[in-house]
Amino acid sequence: MGDQWDVNTFCDEELLKFVAMNTSIRLSQRTWGQRVVGVEDLRTAHEDATASKIGTHPFLFMTGEAEFRFDRVESEVLGEFFRRGGFLYCDDCVGTGPGDYFFRACLEQIPKVLPEGELKPVSHEHAIYHCLYDLPNGAPVCQGTAHEAHGLFLKDRLVAFMTPGDVHCGWWTPYFGEKLAEQSYQMGTNIIVYSLTH
Protein backbone atom coordinates (compact mmCIF):
# COMPACT_ATOMS: atom_id res chain seq x y z
CA MET A 1 0.00 0.00 0.00
CA GLY A 2 1.40 3.42 -0.92
CA ASP A 3 1.26 6.42 1.36
CA GLN A 4 1.48 10.20 1.25
CA TRP A 5 3.50 11.55 4.17
CA ASP A 6 2.99 15.26 3.43
CA VAL A 7 -0.78 15.40 2.99
CA ASN A 8 -2.55 18.73 3.63
CA THR A 9 0.45 20.57 5.02
CA PHE A 10 -1.61 23.78 5.16
CA CYS A 11 -3.43 22.22 8.13
CA ASP A 12 -0.16 22.27 10.07
CA GLU A 13 0.20 25.97 9.33
CA GLU A 14 -3.34 26.62 10.56
CA LEU A 15 -2.55 24.94 13.87
CA LEU A 16 0.59 27.03 14.28
CA LYS A 17 -1.42 30.20 13.63
CA PHE A 18 -3.88 29.13 16.32
CA VAL A 19 -1.05 28.41 18.77
CA ALA A 20 0.54 31.80 18.03
CA MET A 21 -2.75 33.65 18.61
CA ASN A 22 -3.80 31.78 21.74
CA THR A 23 -0.60 31.14 23.68
CA SER A 24 2.61 32.95 24.54
CA ILE A 25 4.74 30.29 22.83
CA ARG A 26 7.27 31.88 20.51
CA LEU A 27 7.15 29.93 17.28
CA SER A 28 9.85 29.62 14.67
CA GLN A 29 9.34 31.79 11.60
CA ARG A 30 10.81 29.12 9.34
CA THR A 31 8.69 27.91 6.45
CA TRP A 32 7.00 24.52 6.48
CA GLY A 33 9.69 23.12 4.18
CA GLN A 34 12.45 24.30 6.51
CA ARG A 35 10.77 22.61 9.47
CA VAL A 36 10.39 19.20 7.82
CA VAL A 37 12.33 16.31 9.29
CA GLY A 38 12.14 13.21 7.13
CA VAL A 39 12.73 9.59 7.99
CA GLU A 40 16.09 9.94 6.24
CA ASP A 41 17.13 12.24 9.10
CA LEU A 42 16.92 9.25 11.43
CA ARG A 43 19.62 7.60 9.32
CA THR A 44 21.67 10.79 9.14
CA ALA A 45 21.55 11.10 12.92
CA HIS A 46 22.89 7.55 13.23
CA GLU A 47 25.80 8.34 10.94
CA ASP A 48 26.48 11.96 11.97
CA ALA A 49 24.38 13.58 14.69
CA THR A 50 25.67 17.04 13.81
CA ALA A 51 24.31 16.73 10.27
CA SER A 52 20.79 15.72 11.32
CA LYS A 53 17.83 17.96 12.14
CA ILE A 54 16.50 15.48 14.71
CA GLY A 55 18.44 16.92 17.64
CA THR A 56 17.12 20.43 17.03
CA HIS A 57 13.47 19.36 16.99
CA PRO A 58 12.14 18.39 20.45
CA PHE A 59 8.67 17.85 18.92
CA LEU A 60 8.01 15.65 15.90
CA PHE A 61 4.71 15.10 14.07
CA MET A 62 4.02 12.06 11.93
CA THR A 63 0.93 11.27 9.85
CA GLY A 64 -0.04 8.75 7.22
CA GLU A 65 -2.65 6.28 6.02
CA ALA A 66 -0.65 3.13 5.38
CA GLU A 67 1.29 0.62 7.40
CA PHE A 68 4.98 1.31 7.95
CA ARG A 69 8.02 -0.33 9.52
CA PHE A 70 11.09 1.15 11.20
CA ASP A 71 14.34 -0.63 10.43
CA ARG A 72 17.01 -1.18 13.09
CA VAL A 73 18.83 2.12 12.57
CA GLU A 74 15.62 4.18 12.52
CA SER A 75 14.45 2.44 15.69
CA GLU A 76 17.71 3.10 17.50
CA VAL A 77 17.72 6.80 16.68
CA LEU A 78 14.04 7.33 17.53
CA GLY A 79 14.49 5.46 20.81
CA GLU A 80 17.41 7.71 21.71
CA PHE A 81 15.34 10.76 20.73
CA PHE A 82 12.75 9.71 23.33
CA ARG A 83 15.39 9.04 26.01
CA ARG A 84 16.82 12.53 25.50
CA GLY A 85 13.45 14.19 26.08
CA GLY A 86 11.94 14.23 22.59
CA PHE A 87 8.19 13.92 21.93
CA LEU A 88 6.36 12.40 18.94
CA TYR A 89 2.74 12.98 17.93
CA CYS A 90 1.23 10.48 15.46
CA ASP A 91 -2.19 10.97 13.85
CA ASP A 92 -3.92 8.58 11.47
CA CYS A 93 -4.92 10.35 8.25
CA VAL A 94 -8.09 9.08 6.60
CA GLY A 95 -7.91 10.73 3.20
CA THR A 96 -8.49 8.13 0.50
CA GLY A 97 -10.55 5.41 2.12
CA PRO A 98 -11.48 3.53 5.26
CA GLY A 99 -8.93 1.77 7.37
CA ASP A 100 -6.84 2.38 10.46
CA TYR A 101 -3.61 0.93 9.05
CA PHE A 102 -1.36 3.80 10.15
CA PHE A 103 -2.74 3.88 13.70
CA ARG A 104 -2.33 0.12 14.08
CA ALA A 105 1.21 0.34 12.69
CA CYS A 106 1.98 3.03 15.28
CA LEU A 107 0.76 0.76 18.06
CA GLU A 108 3.02 -2.00 16.74
CA GLN A 109 6.13 -0.06 15.71
CA ILE A 110 6.49 2.83 18.17
CA PRO A 111 6.87 0.64 21.30
CA LYS A 112 9.61 -1.39 19.58
CA VAL A 113 11.93 1.63 19.50
CA LEU A 114 11.78 1.95 23.29
CA PRO A 115 11.68 -1.53 24.86
CA GLU A 116 11.72 -0.08 28.38
CA GLY A 117 8.63 2.00 27.63
CA GLU A 118 4.99 1.10 28.16
CA LEU A 119 2.24 1.42 25.55
CA LYS A 120 -1.26 2.00 26.91
CA PRO A 121 -4.45 4.00 26.33
CA VAL A 122 -4.18 7.58 27.55
CA SER A 123 -6.71 8.17 30.31
CA HIS A 124 -9.09 11.10 29.86
CA GLU A 125 -7.73 12.41 33.16
CA HIS A 126 -4.20 12.73 31.73
CA ALA A 127 -2.65 16.21 31.66
CA ILE A 128 -2.42 16.22 27.84
CA TYR A 129 -6.19 16.74 27.78
CA HIS A 130 -6.21 19.49 30.41
CA CYS A 131 -2.85 21.34 30.39
CA LEU A 132 -4.32 24.39 28.62
CA TYR A 133 -7.74 23.53 27.21
CA ASP A 134 -10.08 21.16 28.98
CA LEU A 135 -10.95 18.18 26.77
CA PRO A 136 -12.81 15.84 29.16
CA ASN A 137 -13.74 13.39 26.39
CA GLY A 138 -10.18 12.97 25.15
CA ALA A 139 -8.99 13.47 21.59
CA PRO A 140 -11.63 14.32 18.98
CA VAL A 141 -12.37 11.84 16.21
CA CYS A 142 -13.00 13.78 13.01
CA GLN A 143 -13.23 10.68 10.83
CA GLY A 144 -11.97 7.14 10.79
CA THR A 145 -12.11 4.45 13.46
CA ALA A 146 -12.82 5.69 16.97
CA HIS A 147 -10.11 3.88 18.90
CA GLU A 148 -8.85 5.31 22.17
CA ALA A 149 -5.76 7.47 21.85
CA HIS A 150 -2.67 5.60 23.01
CA GLY A 151 0.61 6.73 24.43
CA LEU A 152 4.11 5.40 24.89
CA PHE A 153 5.32 6.15 28.39
CA LEU A 154 8.91 6.21 29.65
CA LYS A 155 8.36 5.81 33.37
CA ASP A 156 5.72 8.50 34.02
CA ARG A 157 6.58 10.66 31.00
CA LEU A 158 4.44 10.46 27.87
CA VAL A 159 6.91 10.43 24.97
CA ALA A 160 4.62 9.50 22.06
CA PHE A 161 0.92 10.25 21.63
CA MET A 162 -1.11 8.44 18.96
CA THR A 163 -4.61 9.38 17.78
CA PRO A 164 -6.77 7.50 15.23
CA GLY A 165 -9.25 10.18 14.16
CA ASP A 166 -7.59 12.58 11.70
CA VAL A 167 -7.14 15.42 14.21
CA HIS A 168 -4.62 16.85 11.74
CA CYS A 169 -7.29 17.53 9.10
CA GLY A 170 -9.48 19.03 11.82
CA TRP A 171 -7.01 21.94 11.84
CA TRP A 172 -8.79 23.18 8.69
CA THR A 173 -12.29 24.35 9.65
CA PRO A 174 -14.03 23.72 6.29
CA TYR A 175 -13.35 19.98 6.49
CA PHE A 176 -15.45 19.05 9.53
CA GLY A 177 -17.08 22.26 10.74
CA GLU A 178 -16.42 24.67 13.56
CA LYS A 179 -17.09 22.37 16.52
CA LEU A 180 -14.63 19.66 15.49
CA ALA A 181 -12.16 22.29 14.30
CA GLU A 182 -12.20 23.96 17.71
CA GLN A 183 -11.66 20.63 19.47
CA SER A 184 -8.87 19.74 17.03
CA TYR A 185 -7.11 23.09 17.46
CA GLN A 186 -7.37 22.75 21.22
CA MET A 187 -6.07 19.19 21.14
CA GLY A 188 -3.16 20.17 18.91
CA THR A 189 -2.31 23.10 21.16
CA ASN A 190 -2.49 20.94 24.27
CA ILE A 191 -0.13 18.42 22.66
CA ILE A 192 2.42 21.13 21.92
CA VAL A 193 2.10 22.71 25.38
CA TYR A 194 2.37 19.32 27.06
CA SER A 195 5.43 18.33 25.01
CA LEU A 196 7.24 21.55 25.94
CA THR A 197 6.44 21.42 29.64
CA HIS A 198 6.75 17.77 30.64
C-alpha positions, 0 to 999 in steps of 0.5 A, a space after each residue: 500500500 502506498 502512502 502520502 507523508 505530506 498530505 494537507 500541510 496547510 493544516 499544520 500551518 493553521 494549527 501554528 497560527 492558532 497556537 501563536 494567537 492563543 498562547 505565549 509560545 514563541 514559534 519559529 518563523 521558518 517555512 513549512 519546508 524548513 521545518 520538515 524532518 524526514 525519515 532519512 534524518 533518522 539515518 543521518 543522525 545515526 551516521 552523523 548527529 551534527 548533520 541531522 535535524 532530529 536533535 534540534 526538533 524536540 517535537 516531531 509530528 508524523 501522519 499517514 494512512 498506510 502501514 509502515 516499519 522502522 528498520 534497526 537504525 531508525 528504531 535506535 535513533 528514535 528510541 534515543 530521541 525519546 530518552 533525551 526528552 523528545 516527543 512524537 505525535 502520530 495521527 492517522 490520516 483518513 484521506 483516501 478510504 477507510 482503514 486504520 492501518 497507520 494507527 495500528 502500525 503506530 501501536 506496533 512499531 512505536 513501542 519497539 523503538 523503546 523496549 523499556 517504555 509502556 504502551 497504553 491507552 491515555 486516560 481522559 484524566 491525563 494532563 495532555 487533555 487538560 494542560 491548557 484547554 479542557 478536553 474531558 472526552 479525550 482526543 476528537 475523532 474527526 473521521 476514521 475508526 474511533 479507537 482510544 488514543 494511546 501513548 508510549 510512556 517512559 516511566 511516568 513521561 508520555 513520549 509518544 501520543 497516537 490518535 486514530 481520528 484525523 485530528 490533523 485535518 481538523 485543523 482546517 475548519 471547512 473539512 469538519 465544521 467549527 465544533 470539530 475544528 475547535 476541538 482539534 485546534 485545542 487538542 493540537 495546542 495541548 499536545 504542543 504545550 504538554 510536550 514543551 512542559 513535561 
